Amino acid sequence: MPDQDVVELIMNDHREVERLFEALRTRPADRPLLMPQLASLLIAHSRAEESEVYPVARDEAGETEEVAHSQEEHEQADALLGELSRLDPAGAAFDTKLEELIKGVTHHVEEEESTVLPGIRERLSEARRAELAQAFSEARAAHLGDQPGGETREELVQKAQNLGVDGAGSMTKDDVREQLPRP
């Protein structure tokens, strides 16, 4: 099997999220089955990017501001997923919150695909992108099934570092969480 490219893997996930959004919009009766799939994919994808891709994009591809912005958007999506999980999938409030999530994630995908991913593709070798693909795939698989807000201290520290927060490694879990933006 030829080496995979992390940019392609990320974009494949983006297309799957878009497919799930369309199904959630057009098949309300299937929402109880579709929401866990969407949440699992979004959370696993985000955490794999945060732990494996964003540090490299920041340090090796020079995408510092873009990574910090993307991290903030991940925080917003995670919060919206948590809110959606507490709503009745058949209710009007669910529709409103779903549209808010779709709008935010779609914006994030568009930005990521026009800034961070091209920077990775242009500034990292094919071999380095293949290494990142492997690391991303493994991290993504490890996080399938995670729930919104269930990060470990180490994951929170990585998020804070992606945002440029100094000293996060020496903070408690609660202190690190306080340093992260609130949607």
KAVEN-V956680 format. One record per pair of residues at least 12 apart in sequence whose C-alpha atoms are under 7 Angstrom apart, sorted by the first residue. I is the first residue (numbers start at 1). J is the second residue. Records with the same first field share a line. If there is no record, write none. Layout:
I: J / J
//
This chain:
3: 130
4: 130 / 133
5: 129 / 130 / 133
6: 129 / 130 / 132 / 133
7: 117
9: 133
14: 109
17: 38
20: 38
21: 102
28: 90
31: 89
32: 89
39: 81
40: 144 / 145 / 146
41: 144
43: 146
44: 140 / 143 / 144 / 146
45: 140
46: 74
48: 136 / 139 / 140
49: 136
50: 158 / 159
51: 158
52: 132 / 135 / 136
53: 132 / 136
54: 67 / 162
55: 162
57: 120
61: 119 / 120 / 123 / 124
63: 116
66: 116
67: 162
68: 162 / 163
70: 108
71: 159 / 162 / 163
72: 181
73: 108
76: 183
77: 101 / 105
78: 148 / 149
79: 148 / 183
80: 101
81: 148
82: 148
84: 97
153: 173
156: 176 / 177
157: 169 / 176
160: 176 / 179 / 180
//
